[in-house]
């Protein structure tokens, strides 16, 4: 597999090298921690909304769950920023791995579904709880599937990598 030279160029930058090699607590694993926190906000919030729409904890009113959407969006933005730093640290590892592209596709589908759920189910204050459930059931099912697949693909990134850094095969 021919690896584009641009990945090597990125890996040689001061930021990329520092993220990978620093003994500082604020390096790669610190960024990874924030990525996990962002994921808990976006995926956890989605799971709460989706499961409630699908009938779990049916005594819990749906309308107040609208307040979770800003938290989910904050989690997404935190993941976007931390994810960029994680990619800067190991661009060859990420961009040569099909799981990376699967993860991005499922995150995109999850965020589109989140947005549609917000607009179709939660933006119309005149909807009853039953109407909200009916309008949101299919979206909630897809949302859960997309987030399960996104988290799975993200977790598999470290297990399916072909290269660690430019010119260095994983495990080599």
Biotite code that builds the C-alpha atoms (Angstrom):
import biotite.structure as struc

atoms = struc.array([
    struc.Atom([0.000, 0.000, 0.000], chain_id="A", res_id=1, res_name="UNK", atom_name="CA", element="C"),
    struc.Atom([1.420, 3.374, -1.033], chain_id="A", res_id=2, res_name="UNK", atom_name="CA", element="C"),
    struc.Atom([1.041, 5.836, 1.813], chain_id="A", res_id=3, res_name="UNK", atom_name="CA", element="C"),
    struc.Atom([0.800, 9.518, 0.829], chain_id="A", res_id=4, res_name="UNK", atom_name="CA", element="C"),
    struc.Atom([3.815, 11.609, 1.858], chain_id="A", res_id=5, res_name="UNK", atom_name="CA", element="C"),
    struc.Atom([1.491, 14.239, 3.417], chain_id="A", res_id=6, res_name="UNK", atom_name="CA", element="C"),
    struc.Atom([0.971, 11.887, 6.390], chain_id="A", res_id=7, res_name="UNK", atom_name="CA", element="C"),
    struc.Atom([4.732, 11.876, 6.997], chain_id="A", res_id=8, res_name="UNK", atom_name="CA", element="C"),
    struc.Atom([4.774, 15.672, 6.734], chain_id="A", res_id=9, res_name="UNK", atom_name="CA", element="C"),
    struc.Atom([2.031, 15.971, 9.367], chain_id="A", res_id=10, res_name="UNK", atom_name="CA", element="C"),
    struc.Atom([3.755, 13.462, 11.660], chain_id="A", res_id=11, res_name="UNK", atom_name="CA", element="C"),
    struc.Atom([6.976, 15.505, 11.538], chain_id="A", res_id=12, res_name="UNK", atom_name="CA", element="C"),
    struc.Atom([5.269, 18.678, 12.806], chain_id="A", res_id=13, res_name="UNK", atom_name="CA", element="C"),
    struc.Atom([5.997, 19.789, 16.318], chain_id="A", res_id=14, res_name="UNK", atom_name="CA", element="C"),
    struc.Atom([2.379, 19.327, 17.427], chain_id="A", res_id=15, res_name="UNK", atom_name="CA", element="C"),
    struc.Atom([2.110, 15.780, 16.095], chain_id="A", res_id=16, res_name="UNK", atom_name="CA", element="C"),
    struc.Atom([5.433, 14.754, 17.617], chain_id="A", res_id=17, res_name="UNK", atom_name="CA", element="C"),
    struc.Atom([4.555, 16.386, 20.951], chain_id="A", res_id=18, res_name="UNK", atom_name="CA", element="C"),
    struc.Atom([1.140, 14.681, 21.095], chain_id="A", res_id=19, res_name="UNK", atom_name="CA", element="C"),
    struc.Atom([2.722, 11.265, 20.496], chain_id="A", res_id=20, res_name="UNK", atom_name="CA", element="C"),
    struc.Atom([5.922, 11.542, 22.489], chain_id="A", res_id=21, res_name="UNK", atom_name="CA", element="C"),
    struc.Atom([5.479, 13.996, 25.344], chain_id="A", res_id=22, res_name="UNK", atom_name="CA", element="C"),
    struc.Atom([5.811, 12.707, 28.894], chain_id="A", res_id=23, res_name="UNK", atom_name="CA", element="C"),
    struc.Atom([3.348, 15.447, 29.870], chain_id="A", res_id=24, res_name="UNK", atom_name="CA", element="C"),
    struc.Atom([-0.013, 14.420, 31.234], chain_id="A", res_id=25, res_name="UNK", atom_name="CA", element="C"),
    struc.Atom([-1.559, 16.757, 28.633], chain_id="A", res_id=26, res_name="UNK", atom_name="CA", element="C"),
    struc.Atom([-0.472, 14.694, 25.618], chain_id="A", res_id=27, res_name="UNK", atom_name="CA", element="C"),
    struc.Atom([-2.223, 12.005, 23.606], chain_id="A", res_id=28, res_name="UNK", atom_name="CA", element="C"),
    struc.Atom([-4.041, 10.253, 26.452], chain_id="A", res_id=29, res_name="UNK", atom_name="CA", element="C"),
    struc.Atom([-5.336, 13.531, 27.852], chain_id="A", res_id=30, res_name="UNK", atom_name="CA", element="C"),
    struc.Atom([-6.873, 14.297, 24.455], chain_id="A", res_id=31, res_name="UNK", atom_name="CA", element="C"),
    struc.Atom([-8.225, 10.739, 24.326], chain_id="A", res_id=32, res_name="UNK", atom_name="CA", element="C"),
    struc.Atom([-9.863, 11.312, 27.726], chain_id="A", res_id=33, res_name="UNK", atom_name="CA", element="C"),
    struc.Atom([-11.715, 14.349, 26.376], chain_id="A", res_id=34, res_name="UNK", atom_name="CA", element="C"),
    struc.Atom([-12.731, 12.336, 23.312], chain_id="A", res_id=35, res_name="UNK", atom_name="CA", element="C"),
    struc.Atom([-14.275, 9.733, 25.636], chain_id="A", res_id=36, res_name="UNK", atom_name="CA", element="C"),
    struc.Atom([-16.057, 12.435, 27.660], chain_id="A", res_id=37, res_name="UNK", atom_name="CA", element="C"),
    struc.Atom([-17.482, 13.971, 24.477], chain_id="A", res_id=38, res_name="UNK", atom_name="CA", element="C"),
    struc.Atom([-18.596, 10.532, 23.339], chain_id="A", res_id=39, res_name="UNK", atom_name="CA", element="C"),
    struc.Atom([-20.385, 9.954, 26.634], chain_id="A", res_id=40, res_name="UNK", atom_name="CA", element="C"),
    struc.Atom([-22.290, 13.221, 26.173], chain_id="A", res_id=41, res_name="UNK", atom_name="CA", element="C"),
    struc.Atom([-23.347, 12.642, 22.574], chain_id="A", res_id=42, res_name="UNK", atom_name="CA", element="C"),
    struc.Atom([-23.901, 8.881, 22.644], chain_id="A", res_id=43, res_name="UNK", atom_name="CA", element="C"),
    struc.Atom([-25.242, 8.763, 26.197], chain_id="A", res_id=44, res_name="UNK", atom_name="CA", element="C"),
    struc.Atom([-27.696, 11.593, 25.571], chain_id="A", res_id=45, res_name="UNK", atom_name="CA", element="C"),
    struc.Atom([-28.826, 9.971, 22.340], chain_id="A", res_id=46, res_name="UNK", atom_name="CA", element="C"),
    struc.Atom([-29.333, 6.639, 24.092], chain_id="A", res_id=47, res_name="UNK", atom_name="CA", element="C"),
    struc.Atom([-31.505, 8.254, 26.779], chain_id="A", res_id=48, res_name="UNK", atom_name="CA", element="C"),
    struc.Atom([-33.692, 10.030, 24.202], chain_id="A", res_id=49, res_name="UNK", atom_name="CA", element="C"),
    struc.Atom([-33.867, 7.044, 21.846], chain_id="A", res_id=50, res_name="UNK", atom_name="CA", element="C"),
    struc.Atom([-34.678, 4.505, 24.546], chain_id="A", res_id=51, res_name="UNK", atom_name="CA", element="C"),
    struc.Atom([-37.366, 6.744, 26.053], chain_id="A", res_id=52, res_name="UNK", atom_name="CA", element="C"),
    struc.Atom([-39.003, 7.164, 22.637], chain_id="A", res_id=53, res_name="UNK", atom_name="CA", element="C"),
    struc.Atom([-38.869, 3.387, 22.215], chain_id="A", res_id=54, res_name="UNK", atom_name="CA", element="C"),
    struc.Atom([-40.760, 2.865, 25.470], chain_id="A", res_id=55, res_name="UNK", atom_name="CA", element="C"),
    struc.Atom([-38.092, 2.442, 28.144], chain_id="A", res_id=56, res_name="UNK", atom_name="CA", element="C"),
    struc.Atom([-38.973, 4.358, 31.348], chain_id="A", res_id=57, res_name="UNK", atom_name="CA", element="C"),
    struc.Atom([-42.370, 5.264, 29.924], chain_id="A", res_id=58, res_name="UNK", atom_name="CA", element="C"),
    struc.Atom([-43.299, 7.166, 33.107], chain_id="A", res_id=59, res_name="UNK", atom_name="CA", element="C"),
    struc.Atom([-40.588, 9.694, 32.246], chain_id="A", res_id=60, res_name="UNK", atom_name="CA", element="C"),
    struc.Atom([-42.022, 12.595, 30.202], chain_id="A", res_id=61, res_name="UNK", atom_name="CA", element="C"),
    struc.Atom([-40.426, 13.054, 26.777], chain_id="A", res_id=62, res_name="UNK", atom_name="CA", element="C"),
    struc.Atom([-40.686, 16.825, 26.339], chain_id="A", res_id=63, res_name="UNK", atom_name="CA", element="C"),
    struc.Atom([-38.098, 17.731, 29.038], chain_id="A", res_id=64, res_name="UNK", atom_name="CA", element="C"),
    struc.Atom([-35.539, 15.578, 27.196], chain_id="A", res_id=65, res_name="UNK", atom_name="CA", element="C"),
    struc.Atom([-35.252, 18.475, 24.739], chain_id="A", res_id=66, res_name="UNK", atom_name="CA", element="C"),
    struc.Atom([-32.750, 19.900, 27.245], chain_id="A", res_id=67, res_name="UNK", atom_name="CA", element="C"),
    struc.Atom([-30.316, 17.100, 26.387], chain_id="A", res_id=68, res_name="UNK", atom_name="CA", element="C"),
    struc.Atom([-29.812, 18.306, 22.805], chain_id="A", res_id=69, res_name="UNK", atom_name="CA", element="C"),
    struc.Atom([-27.404, 21.166, 23.682], chain_id="A", res_id=70, res_name="UNK", atom_name="CA", element="C"),
    struc.Atom([-25.395, 18.681, 25.789], chain_id="A", res_id=71, res_name="UNK", atom_name="CA", element="C"),
    struc.Atom([-25.289, 16.228, 22.880], chain_id="A", res_id=72, res_name="UNK", atom_name="CA", element="C"),
    struc.Atom([-24.138, 18.974, 20.499], chain_id="A", res_id=73, res_name="UNK", atom_name="CA", element="C"),
    struc.Atom([-21.477, 20.061, 23.010], chain_id="A", res_id=74, res_name="UNK", atom_name="CA", element="C"),
    struc.Atom([-20.289, 16.438, 23.124], chain_id="A", res_id=75, res_name="UNK", atom_name="CA", element="C"),
    struc.Atom([-20.131, 16.364, 19.338], chain_id="A", res_id=76, res_name="UNK", atom_name="CA", element="C"),
    struc.Atom([-18.039, 19.555, 19.163], chain_id="A", res_id=77, res_name="UNK", atom_name="CA", element="C"),
    struc.Atom([-15.747, 18.287, 21.917], chain_id="A", res_id=78, res_name="UNK", atom_name="CA", element="C"),
    struc.Atom([-15.301, 15.066, 19.922], chain_id="A", res_id=79, res_name="UNK", atom_name="CA", element="C"),
    struc.Atom([-14.642, 16.963, 16.714], chain_id="A", res_id=80, res_name="UNK", atom_name="CA", element="C"),
    struc.Atom([-11.891, 19.074, 18.278], chain_id="A", res_id=81, res_name="UNK", atom_name="CA", element="C"),
    struc.Atom([-10.317, 16.223, 20.244], chain_id="A", res_id=82, res_name="UNK", atom_name="CA", element="C"),
    struc.Atom([-10.631, 13.937, 17.211], chain_id="A", res_id=83, res_name="UNK", atom_name="CA", element="C"),
    struc.Atom([-8.689, 16.396, 15.070], chain_id="A", res_id=84, res_name="UNK", atom_name="CA", element="C"),
    struc.Atom([-5.854, 16.332, 17.620], chain_id="A", res_id=85, res_name="UNK", atom_name="CA", element="C"),
    struc.Atom([-5.944, 12.521, 17.722], chain_id="A", res_id=86, res_name="UNK", atom_name="CA", element="C"),
    struc.Atom([-5.674, 12.393, 13.924], chain_id="A", res_id=87, res_name="UNK", atom_name="CA", element="C"),
    struc.Atom([-2.832, 14.923, 13.947], chain_id="A", res_id=88, res_name="UNK", atom_name="CA", element="C"),
    struc.Atom([-0.945, 12.620, 16.329], chain_id="A", res_id=89, res_name="UNK", atom_name="CA", element="C"),
    struc.Atom([-1.329, 9.552, 14.080], chain_id="A", res_id=90, res_name="UNK", atom_name="CA", element="C"),
    struc.Atom([-2.516, 10.556, 10.591], chain_id="A", res_id=91, res_name="UNK", atom_name="CA", element="C"),
    struc.Atom([-1.036, 7.523, 8.841], chain_id="A", res_id=92, res_name="UNK", atom_name="CA", element="C"),
    struc.Atom([-2.652, 5.146, 11.332], chain_id="A", res_id=93, res_name="UNK", atom_name="CA", element="C"),
    struc.Atom([-6.073, 6.745, 10.913], chain_id="A", res_id=94, res_name="UNK", atom_name="CA", element="C"),
    struc.Atom([-6.178, 7.556, 7.205], chain_id="A", res_id=95, res_name="UNK", atom_name="CA", element="C"),
    struc.Atom([-4.969, 4.102, 6.116], chain_id="A", res_id=96, res_name="UNK", atom_name="CA", element="C"),
    struc.Atom([-7.617, 2.311, 8.199], chain_id="A", res_id=97, res_name="UNK", atom_name="CA", element="C"),
    struc.Atom([-11.043, 1.556, 6.681], chain_id="A", res_id=98, res_name="UNK", atom_name="CA", element="C"),
    struc.Atom([-12.524, 1.506, 10.194], chain_id="A", res_id=99, res_name="UNK", atom_name="CA", element="C"),
    struc.Atom([-11.734, 5.217, 10.487], chain_id="A", res_id=100, res_name="UNK", atom_name="CA", element="C"),
    struc.Atom([-13.928, 5.970, 7.489], chain_id="A", res_id=101, res_name="UNK", atom_name="CA", element="C"),
    struc.Atom([-16.673, 3.652, 8.786], chain_id="A", res_id=102, res_name="UNK", atom_name="CA", element="C"),
    struc.Atom([-16.588, 5.477, 12.125], chain_id="A", res_id=103, res_name="UNK", atom_name="CA", element="C"),
    struc.Atom([-16.866, 8.871, 10.421], chain_id="A", res_id=104, res_name="UNK", atom_name="CA", element="C"),
    struc.Atom([-19.768, 7.635, 8.278], chain_id="A", res_id=105, res_name="UNK", atom_name="CA", element="C"),
    struc.Atom([-21.683, 6.297, 11.280], chain_id="A", res_id=106, res_name="UNK", atom_name="CA", element="C"),
    struc.Atom([-21.012, 9.449, 13.334], chain_id="A", res_id=107, res_name="UNK", atom_name="CA", element="C"),
    struc.Atom([-22.293, 11.538, 10.409], chain_id="A", res_id=108, res_name="UNK", atom_name="CA", element="C"),
    struc.Atom([-25.420, 9.392, 10.126], chain_id="A", res_id=109, res_name="UNK", atom_name="CA", element="C"),
    struc.Atom([-25.889, 9.561, 13.903], chain_id="A", res_id=110, res_name="UNK", atom_name="CA", element="C"),
    struc.Atom([-25.638, 13.356, 13.918], chain_id="A", res_id=111, res_name="UNK", atom_name="CA", element="C"),
    struc.Atom([-28.040, 13.692, 10.959], chain_id="A", res_id=112, res_name="UNK", atom_name="CA", element="C"),
    struc.Atom([-30.482, 11.462, 12.822], chain_id="A", res_id=113, res_name="UNK", atom_name="CA", element="C"),
    struc.Atom([-30.012, 13.506, 16.019], chain_id="A", res_id=114, res_name="UNK", atom_name="CA", element="C"),
    struc.Atom([-30.791, 16.689, 14.121], chain_id="A", res_id=115, res_name="UNK", atom_name="CA", element="C"),
    struc.Atom([-33.851, 15.179, 12.435], chain_id="A", res_id=116, res_name="UNK", atom_name="CA", element="C"),
    struc.Atom([-35.106, 13.844, 15.758], chain_id="A", res_id=117, res_name="UNK", atom_name="CA", element="C"),
    struc.Atom([-34.712, 17.273, 17.320], chain_id="A", res_id=118, res_name="UNK", atom_name="CA", element="C"),
    struc.Atom([-36.566, 19.054, 14.520], chain_id="A", res_id=119, res_name="UNK", atom_name="CA", element="C"),
    struc.Atom([-39.285, 16.488, 13.794], chain_id="A", res_id=120, res_name="UNK", atom_name="CA", element="C"),
    struc.Atom([-40.084, 15.383, 17.330], chain_id="A", res_id=121, res_name="UNK", atom_name="CA", element="C"),
    struc.Atom([-38.997, 18.063, 19.791], chain_id="A", res_id=122, res_name="UNK", atom_name="CA", element="C"),
    struc.Atom([-39.414, 21.370, 17.924], chain_id="A", res_id=123, res_name="UNK", atom_name="CA", element="C"),
    struc.Atom([-43.218, 21.113, 17.677], chain_id="A", res_id=124, res_name="UNK", atom_name="CA", element="C"),
    struc.Atom([-44.416, 22.011, 21.192], chain_id="A", res_id=125, res_name="UNK", atom_name="CA", element="C"),
    struc.Atom([-48.009, 21.191, 20.228], chain_id="A", res_id=126, res_name="UNK", atom_name="CA", element="C"),
    struc.Atom([-47.271, 17.453, 19.867], chain_id="A", res_id=127, res_name="UNK", atom_name="CA", element="C"),
    struc.Atom([-48.577, 15.148, 22.574], chain_id="A", res_id=128, res_name="UNK", atom_name="CA", element="C"),
    struc.Atom([-46.296, 12.553, 24.158], chain_id="A", res_id=129, res_name="UNK", atom_name="CA", element="C"),
    struc.Atom([-47.950, 9.844, 22.029], chain_id="A", res_id=130, res_name="UNK", atom_name="CA", element="C"),
    struc.Atom([-47.462, 11.849, 18.830], chain_id="A", res_id=131, res_name="UNK", atom_name="CA", element="C"),
    struc.Atom([-43.815, 12.453, 19.733], chain_id="A", res_id=132, res_name="UNK", atom_name="CA", element="C"),
    struc.Atom([-43.308, 8.709, 20.185], chain_id="A", res_id=133, res_name="UNK", atom_name="CA", element="C"),
    struc.Atom([-44.970, 7.911, 16.863], chain_id="A", res_id=134, res_name="UNK", atom_name="CA", element="C"),
    struc.Atom([-42.946, 10.537, 14.965], chain_id="A", res_id=135, res_name="UNK", atom_name="CA", element="C"),
    struc.Atom([-39.703, 9.460, 16.594], chain_id="A", res_id=136, res_name="UNK", atom_name="CA", element="C"),
    struc.Atom([-39.789, 5.643, 16.746], chain_id="A", res_id=137, res_name="UNK", atom_name="CA", element="C"),
    struc.Atom([-38.098, 4.927, 13.431], chain_id="A", res_id=138, res_name="UNK", atom_name="CA", element="C"),
    struc.Atom([-35.510, 7.681, 13.936], chain_id="A", res_id=139, res_name="UNK", atom_name="CA", element="C"),
    struc.Atom([-34.755, 6.400, 17.444], chain_id="A", res_id=140, res_name="UNK", atom_name="CA", element="C"),
    struc.Atom([-34.124, 2.871, 16.153], chain_id="A", res_id=141, res_name="UNK", atom_name="CA", element="C"),
    struc.Atom([-31.777, 4.135, 13.443], chain_id="A", res_id=142, res_name="UNK", atom_name="CA", element="C"),
    struc.Atom([-30.050, 6.442, 15.917], chain_id="A", res_id=143, res_name="UNK", atom_name="CA", element="C"),
    struc.Atom([-29.272, 3.595, 18.312], chain_id="A", res_id=144, res_name="UNK", atom_name="CA", element="C"),
    struc.Atom([-27.939, 1.485, 15.461], chain_id="A", res_id=145, res_name="UNK", atom_name="CA", element="C"),
    struc.Atom([-25.734, 4.277, 14.087], chain_id="A", res_id=146, res_name="UNK", atom_name="CA", element="C"),
    struc.Atom([-24.238, 5.072, 17.509], chain_id="A", res_id=147, res_name="UNK", atom_name="CA", element="C"),
    struc.Atom([-23.593, 1.421, 18.339], chain_id="A", res_id=148, res_name="UNK", atom_name="CA", element="C"),
    struc.Atom([-21.804, 1.037, 14.999], chain_id="A", res_id=149, res_name="UNK", atom_name="CA", element="C"),
    struc.Atom([-19.870, 4.321, 15.442], chain_id="A", res_id=150, res_name="UNK", atom_name="CA", element="C"),
    struc.Atom([-18.631, 3.342, 18.903], chain_id="A", res_id=151, res_name="UNK", atom_name="CA", element="C"),
    struc.Atom([-17.751, -0.166, 17.703], chain_id="A", res_id=152, res_name="UNK", atom_name="CA", element="C"),
    struc.Atom([-15.828, 1.142, 14.684], chain_id="A", res_id=153, res_name="UNK", atom_name="CA", element="C"),
    struc.Atom([-14.039, 3.690, 16.876], chain_id="A", res_id=154, res_name="UNK", atom_name="CA", element="C"),
    struc.Atom([-13.058, 1.044, 19.383], chain_id="A", res_id=155, res_name="UNK", atom_name="CA", element="C"),
    struc.Atom([-11.765, -1.215, 16.613], chain_id="A", res_id=156, res_name="UNK", atom_name="CA", element="C"),
    struc.Atom([-9.431, 1.472, 15.247], chain_id="A", res_id=157, res_name="UNK", atom_name="CA", element="C"),
    struc.Atom([-6.550, 0.401, 17.448], chain_id="A", res_id=158, res_name="UNK", atom_name="CA", element="C"),
    struc.Atom([-7.106, -3.275, 16.616], chain_id="A", res_id=159, res_name="UNK", atom_name="CA", element="C"),
    struc.Atom([-7.301, -2.945, 12.832], chain_id="A", res_id=160, res_name="UNK", atom_name="CA", element="C"),
    struc.Atom([-4.551, -0.415, 12.114], chain_id="A", res_id=161, res_name="UNK", atom_name="CA", element="C"),
    struc.Atom([-2.212, -1.239, 9.242], chain_id="A", res_id=162, res_name="UNK", atom_name="CA", element="C"),
    struc.Atom([0.419, 1.383, 10.118], chain_id="A", res_id=163, res_name="UNK", atom_name="CA", element="C"),
    struc.Atom([1.334, 3.070, 13.367], chain_id="A", res_id=164, res_name="UNK", atom_name="CA", element="C"),
    struc.Atom([3.240, 5.935, 11.786], chain_id="A", res_id=165, res_name="UNK", atom_name="CA", element="C"),
    struc.Atom([4.583, 6.646, 8.330], chain_id="A", res_id=166, res_name="UNK", atom_name="CA", element="C"),
    struc.Atom([6.794, 3.774, 7.180], chain_id="A", res_id=167, res_name="UNK", atom_name="CA", element="C"),
    struc.Atom([6.151, 1.744, 10.345], chain_id="A", res_id=168, res_name="UNK", atom_name="CA", element="C"),
    struc.Atom([3.671, -1.102, 9.999], chain_id="A", res_id=169, res_name="UNK", atom_name="CA", element="C"),
    struc.Atom([1.562, -1.766, 13.080], chain_id="A", res_id=170, res_name="UNK", atom_name="CA", element="C"),
    struc.Atom([3.430, -4.147, 15.335], chain_id="A", res_id=171, res_name="UNK", atom_name="CA", element="C"),
    struc.Atom([6.579, -3.781, 13.201], chain_id="A", res_id=172, res_name="UNK", atom_name="CA", element="C"),
])
